[in-house]
């Protein structure tokens, strides 16, 4: 049995946090904090703010998973009946309290780090709430607010270590290019990531009248649409490295994992089934985790063995 499966079985509350995605959910805030600090100061972030950023970012991300489950109990009873809410292992009221506690952790972390981060958290939470409560039940464009919300995650972490200056410190001008490309990459890849999962949920969405893209246009169309945004996301990942002047470890990781991800996308186009969509959803998480991990390793080596770039290039 895999470690992920064991964690999922340990507690239904852990299961709500999607342990199958935790690699991505931990490396995203970690890489955002490390790259922001590197761009702003040339060094790594201080340990305590760094740990607070990881905890707060993870809590913010996973709170959206739990809240979405609260809104989708009827659909999950068809698609994923083993989840904690449709299987009645956790009540909806308990799950909503869980969401509140996770948001308190995220909010307290953001407040400690930078009020600009807290402002971005409010915007992201409001945007993902639009998806969970309204958009999914009314439009095939429901994936749009999801991507916008998750695109704000690296931005919220970034300003904690490199403030814009609107509410705290900084130059008061704008975000640097690497931060913009980071947010763009997360936004467009999350459109594709979400639609992979939505393809998996086709049956329940159709029965419950949720007009998602796979329900409205079919999985074949969705597979091609998803592939376009993964291509854009891979390009954006390269632009992050270019604008941040990262080294070969990042580019090798970004290119290799990006090409692997695109191969999976073309396989989805060839075999457009709900099962392939669900598999692509998980592979999209792994792709981003590998890319974020490559970024972390590259920045650390740039700082502690800066000559490696000139030697390897």
C-alpha positions in Angstrom: 0.0 0.0 0.0 1.3 3.5 -0.9 2.2 6.2 1.6 -0.6 8.3 0.1 -3.2 5.6 0.6 -2.1 5.1 4.2 -2.4 8.8 5.0 -5.8 8.9 3.4 -7.0 6.0 5.5 -5.6 7.4 8.7 -8.4 10.0 9.2 -11.3 11.2 7.0 -10.1 14.7 7.9 -6.8 14.0 6.2 -8.6 12.5 3.3 -10.5 15.8 2.8 -7.1 17.5 2.3 -6.4 15.3 -0.8 -3.2 13.5 0.3 -2.7 12.5 -3.4 -2.0 16.2 -4.1 0.2 17.0 -1.1 3.5 17.0 -3.1 2.2 19.9 -5.2 0.4 21.6 -2.3 3.6 21.8 -0.3 6.1 22.5 -3.0 4.1 25.4 -4.4 4.3 27.7 -1.4 7.9 26.5 -0.7 9.1 27.3 -4.2 7.2 30.6 -4.3 8.8 31.8 -1.1 12.3 30.7 -2.0 12.2 32.2 -5.5 10.7 35.5 -4.2 13.4 35.8 -1.5 16.1 35.0 -4.0 14.9 37.6 -6.4 14.5 40.2 -3.7 17.6 39.6 -1.5 19.8 37.1 -3.3 19.4 34.7 -0.5 17.0 32.2 1.1 14.1 33.3 3.3 14.4 33.3 7.1 13.3 29.9 8.5 10.3 31.0 10.6 8.6 33.1 7.9 9.3 30.4 5.4 7.7 27.7 7.6 4.7 30.0 8.3 4.3 30.6 4.5 4.3 26.8 3.8 1.7 26.2 6.5 -0.5 29.1 5.5 -0.3 28.3 1.8 -1.1 24.7 2.4 -4.0 25.6 4.7 -5.4 28.0 2.1 -5.1 25.5 -0.8 -6.6 22.6 1.1 -9.5 24.7 2.6 -10.7 25.1 -1.0 -10.8 21.3 -1.4 -12.9 20.8 1.7 -15.3 23.6 0.8 -15.7 22.3 -2.7 -16.5 18.8 -1.2 -19.2 20.5 1.0 -20.8 22.0 -2.1 -20.6 18.8 -4.2 -21.9 16.1 -1.9 -24.7 15.2 -4.3 -22.4 14.9 -7.2 -19.7 13.0 -5.3 -22.3 10.5 -4.1 -22.3 9.4 -7.8 -18.7 9.9 -8.8 -16.7 9.4 -5.6 -19.0 7.8 -3.0 -16.0 6.8 -0.9 -15.1 10.3 0.0 -15.6 11.3 3.7 -18.7 13.5 3.1 -20.8 11.4 0.7 -19.9 8.3 2.8 -21.1 10.1 5.9 -17.8 9.6 7.8 -17.8 13.4 8.3 -20.9 15.6 8.5 -21.2 18.7 6.4 -21.3 21.0 9.4 -18.1 19.4 10.7 -16.5 19.9 7.3 -17.5 23.6 7.2 -16.0 24.1 10.7 -12.8 22.5 9.3 -12.8 24.9 6.4 -13.1 27.8 8.9 -10.2 26.5 10.9 -8.0 26.1 7.8 -8.9 29.6 6.7 -8.0 31.0 10.2 -4.6 29.3 9.9 -4.1 30.8 6.4 -5.4 34.2 7.5 -3.2 34.3 10.6 -0.2 33.3 8.5 -0.8 35.9 5.9 -1.4 38.6 8.6 1.9 37.8 10.2 3.8 37.8 6.9 2.4 40.8 5.1 -1.1 42.4 5.0 -0.8 42.4 1.2 -0.8 38.6 1.4 -3.9 38.7 3.5 -5.6 40.9 0.9 -4.7 38.5 -1.9 -6.0 35.6 0.3 -9.4 37.3 0.6 -9.6 37.8 -3.2 -8.5 34.2 -3.8 -11.1 32.8 -1.3 -13.8 34.9 -2.8 -13.0 33.7 -6.3 -12.9 30.0 -5.5 -16.2 30.4 -3.5 -17.8 31.7 -6.7 -16.8 28.5 -8.4 -17.9 26.1 -5.6 -21.2 27.7 -4.9 -22.3 29.2 -8.2 -20.2 28.7 -11.4 -20.1 24.9 -11.5 -23.8 24.7 -11.5 -24.5 27.4 -14.1 -21.7 27.6 -16.7 -19.2 25.5 -18.6 -16.7 28.3 -17.9 -16.7 27.4 -14.2 -13.0 26.5 -14.5 -12.0 30.1 -15.0 -12.4 31.3 -11.3 -10.5 28.2 -10.2 -7.4 29.1 -12.2 -7.6 32.7 -11.1 -7.8 31.7 -7.5 -4.8 29.3 -7.7 -2.9 31.7 -9.8 -3.1 34.1 -6.8 -1.4 31.6 -4.5 2.2 32.1 -5.6 1.5 35.9 -5.7 0.2 35.9 -2.2 3.3 34.0 -1.0 5.6 36.1 -3.2 4.6 39.5 -1.6 5.2 38.1 1.8 8.9 38.0 0.9 9.1 40.7 -1.7 6.3 43.3 -0.8 4.8 45.4 -3.6 4.6 48.3 -1.2 0.9 49.1 -1.2 0.5 48.0 2.4 4.0 47.2 3.6 7.5 48.2 2.5 8.5 47.5 -1.1 9.0 49.8 -4.0 5.3 50.4 -4.6 5.6 49.7 -8.3 4.7 46.3 -9.5 5.5 42.6 -9.3 8.7 41.4 -10.9 8.4 39.4 -14.1 9.1 36.0 -12.5 6.2 36.5 -10.1 3.9 37.4 -12.9 4.9 34.4 -15.0 4.6 32.2 -11.9 1.0 33.4 -11.3 0.2 33.0 -15.0 1.6 29.4 -15.1 -0.5 28.4 -12.1 -3.6 30.0 -13.5 -3.6 28.3 -16.9 -2.3 25.0 -15.7 -5.0 25.0 -13.1 -7.6 25.5 -15.8 -6.3 22.3 -17.5 -5.8 20.5 -14.1 -9.4 21.2 -13.0 -10.9 20.2 -16.4 -9.0 16.8 -16.1 -10.8 16.2 -12.8 -14.1 17.4 -14.2 -13.8 15.0 -17.0 -13.5 12.2 -14.5 -16.7 13.5 -12.8 -18.7 13.5 -16.1 -21.5 11.1 -15.0 -22.4 12.8 -11.7 -22.2 16.3 -13.3 -24.5 15.2 -16.1 -27.1 13.6 -13.8 -27.1 16.6 -11.4 -27.3 19.1 -14.2 -23.9 20.8 -13.8 -23.1 22.1 -17.3 -19.3 21.6 -17.1 -17.2 21.6 -20.3 -17.2 17.8 -20.6 -21.0 17.7 -20.2 -21.6 20.5 -22.6 -19.0 19.8 -25.3 -17.8 16.3 -24.7 -14.6 14.9 -23.4 -12.9 14.9 -26.8 -13.3 18.7 -27.1 -12.2 19.0 -23.4 -9.1 16.9 -24.0 -7.9 19.2 -26.8 -8.8 22.3 -24.8 -6.9 21.0 -21.8 -3.8 20.3 -23.9 -3.7 23.9 -25.2 -3.5 25.2 -21.7 -0.9 22.7 -20.6 1.2 23.8 -23.5 0.8 27.5 -22.5 1.7 26.5 -18.9 4.9 24.7 -19.9 5.9 27.8 -21.9 5.2 30.0 -18.9 7.3 27.7 -16.7 10.3 28.4 -19.1 9.6 32.1 -18.9 9.8 31.9 -15.1 13.3 30.5 -15.4 14.3 32.9 -18.1 13.1 36.0 -16.2 14.6 34.8 -12.9 17.9 33.8 -14.5 17.7 30.3 -13.1 20.2 27.6 -13.8 20.3 24.4 -15.8 18.8 22.2 -13.0 15.5 24.2 -13.2 15.4 24.1 -17.0 16.1 20.4 -17.2 13.4 19.7 -14.7 10.9 22.1 -16.3 11.6 20.8 -19.8 11.6 17.1 -18.9 8.5 17.2 -16.8 6.8 19.5 -19.2 7.4 17.2 -22.2 6.3 14.2 -20.1 3.1 16.1 -19.2 2.4 16.9 -22.8 2.8 13.3 -23.8 0.1 12.5 -21.2 -2.1 15.2 -22.8 -1.8 13.8 -26.2 -2.7 10.4 -24.8 -5.8 11.9 -23.4 -6.7 13.3 -26.8 -6.2 9.8 -28.3 -8.3 8.1 -25.6 -10.8 10.7 -24.3 -12.4 8.8 -21.4 -13.3 9.9 -17.9 -10.7 7.5 -16.5 -8.0 9.1 -18.6 -9.1 12.6 -17.4 -8.8 11.5 -13.8 -5.4 10.1 -14.4 -4.3 13.3 -16.1 -5.6 15.3 -13.1 -3.2 13.4 -10.8 -0.3 13.6 -13.3 -0.8 17.3 -13.6 -0.2 17.5 -9.9 3.0 15.5 -10.1 4.3 17.5 -13.0 4.0 20.8 -11.1 5.5 19.3 -8.0 8.5 18.1 -10.0 8.9 21.6 -11.6 8.6 23.3 -8.2 11.1 20.9 -6.7 13.5 21.7 -9.6 13.1 25.3 -8.9 13.9 24.9 -5.2 17.0 22.8 -5.9 18.2 25.2 -8.5 17.9 28.3 -6.3 19.6 26.6 -3.4 22.5 25.6 -5.6 22.6 29.1 -7.1 23.0 30.5 -3.6 25.4 28.0 -2.1 27.3 27.0 -5.2 26.7 29.9 -7.5 29.5 28.9 -9.8 27.7 25.8 -10.9 25.7 27.8 -13.4 28.7 29.0 -15.3 30.4 25.6 -15.0 27.4 23.6 -16.3 26.4 26.0 -19.0 
